[in-house]
Structures are given as C-alpha cells and as structure tokens.
Amino acid sequence: MSDLYRAISDPIRRKILNMVAHQELAQLEIVKAFHISQPAIKKHLTILMDEELLLVRKEGKYRYYRLNTPTFQRGYEELQEELGSILENKLSRLKQYLEGDA
C-alpha cells in the first residue's frame, strides 16, 4: 500500500497528481509546468511511482504518466478513516474535559 502522506506532503507532487488525474502526460509536459529542473521533477515522479500512485507508459524515448486511480482511491479512503479516527478521539477527549470527567 502506498504511503499517501509521503506522496502528498509536497506541493509539487500534489500538482503533478492533479495534472495526471485529468489526462496522461509526457514527462516533458510535466517539466514545462514547473520552474524547476528536469532532474528535480524526475525525483518527484520517482517518489510518486515508488508509492504506486503513478502509472508509466514508455513509447520510444518518451515516458507518459497517468494517475493510478485504484491505488490513489484506496489511499484516500484509508487517509479519511485515519483522520476521522483521530478527530473522533480528540473530540471525545474534549467532551470529557469539558464535562469534567478528565
């Protein structure tokens, strides 16, 4: 399972995910959308691929990237569950504190 926290912790990676969620893009198209070097973008793409959030298709010397939707959806659902559990725990402790049970 991918580590969605690692993948979305960086704004560049979030933007890349947003871009490839809408259409398959060549690496060159992704690079052109940023004001950083191609090697820096490649590092971000590698992290996203390591987390299995991107699928890559090679055509000749070009690489095309798209969102791995099932993996992203599972990670998103797990993230929602984790955050919901944390929030529920915090609200429960706040309620106990306010009611003087703590």
C-alpha positions as CSV (number, residue, x, y, z in Angstrom):
1,M,0.0,0.0,0.0
2,S,1.3,3.4,-0.8
3,D,2.3,6.0,1.7
4,L,-0.1,8.7,0.7
5,Y,1.3,11.1,3.4
6,R,4.7,10.9,1.8
7,A,3.3,11.5,-1.7
8,I,1.1,14.4,-0.9
9,S,3.4,16.1,1.6
10,D,5.0,18.2,-1.2
11,P,3.0,20.8,-3.2
12,I,4.9,19.9,-6.4
13,R,3.8,16.3,-6.1
14,R,0.2,17.3,-5.4
15,K,0.2,19.4,-8.5
16,I,1.7,16.6,-10.6
17,L,-1.1,14.2,-9.2
18,N,-3.7,16.8,-10.1
19,M,-2.3,17.2,-13.6
20,V,-2.2,13.5,-14.4
21,A,-5.6,12.8,-12.8
22,H,-7.1,14.6,-15.8
23,Q,-5.0,13.2,-18.6
24,E,-2.0,11.2,-19.4
25,L,1.0,13.5,-19.8
26,A,4.5,13.1,-21.2
27,Q,7.4,13.8,-18.8
28,L,8.3,16.9,-20.8
29,E,4.8,18.3,-20.4
30,I,5.1,17.9,-16.7
31,V,8.5,19.5,-16.6
32,K,7.3,22.5,-18.5
33,A,4.6,23.2,-15.9
34,F,7.2,24.0,-13.2
35,H,10.1,26.4,-12.7
36,I,12.4,23.7,-11.5
37,S,14.9,21.4,-13.3
38,Q,14.0,18.2,-15.1
39,P,16.1,16.1,-12.7
40,A,14.1,17.6,-9.8
41,I,10.8,16.7,-11.5
42,K,12.1,13.2,-12.1
43,K,12.8,12.8,-8.4
44,H,9.2,13.8,-7.6
45,L,7.9,11.4,-10.3
46,T,10.1,8.6,-8.9
47,I,8.6,9.2,-5.4
48,L,5.1,9.0,-6.8
49,M,5.9,5.8,-8.7
50,D,7.5,4.3,-5.6
51,E,4.2,4.9,-3.8
52,E,2.4,3.3,-6.8
53,L,0.4,6.5,-7.4
54,L,1.5,6.9,-11.0
55,L,1.5,4.5,-13.9
56,V,4.1,5.0,-16.6
57,R,3.9,4.0,-20.3
58,K,7.0,4.1,-22.5
59,E,6.7,4.9,-26.1
60,G,10.0,5.2,-27.9
61,K,12.2,7.6,-25.9
62,Y,9.2,9.2,-24.2
63,R,7.5,8.3,-20.9
64,Y,3.8,9.1,-20.3
65,Y,2.4,9.3,-16.8
66,R,-1.2,8.9,-15.5
67,L,-2.8,8.5,-12.1
68,N,-3.1,5.0,-10.7
69,T,-6.7,5.7,-9.7
70,P,-7.4,2.5,-7.7
71,T,-4.3,2.9,-5.6
72,F,-5.0,6.6,-5.1
73,Q,-8.6,5.9,-4.1
74,R,-7.7,3.2,-1.6
75,G,-5.0,5.5,-0.1
76,Y,-7.5,8.4,0.1
77,E,-10.1,6.2,1.8
78,E,-7.6,5.0,4.4
79,L,-6.4,8.5,5.0
80,Q,-10.0,9.6,5.6
81,E,-10.5,6.7,8.1
82,E,-7.3,7.6,9.9
83,L,-8.1,11.3,10.2
84,G,-11.7,10.5,11.2
85,S,-10.4,8.3,14.0
86,I,-8.0,10.9,15.2
87,L,-10.7,13.6,15.1
88,E,-13.2,11.4,16.9
89,N,-10.6,10.6,19.6
90,K,-9.8,14.3,20.1
91,L,-13.5,15.3,20.2
92,S,-14.2,12.6,22.8
93,R,-11.3,13.8,25.0
94,L,-12.5,17.4,24.6
95,K,-16.0,16.3,25.6
96,Q,-14.6,14.5,28.7
97,Y,-12.6,17.6,29.6
98,L,-15.5,20.0,29.2
99,E,-17.8,17.7,31.2
100,G,-15.2,17.5,34.0
101,D,-14.6,13.7,33.6
102,A,-10.9,14.1,32.8
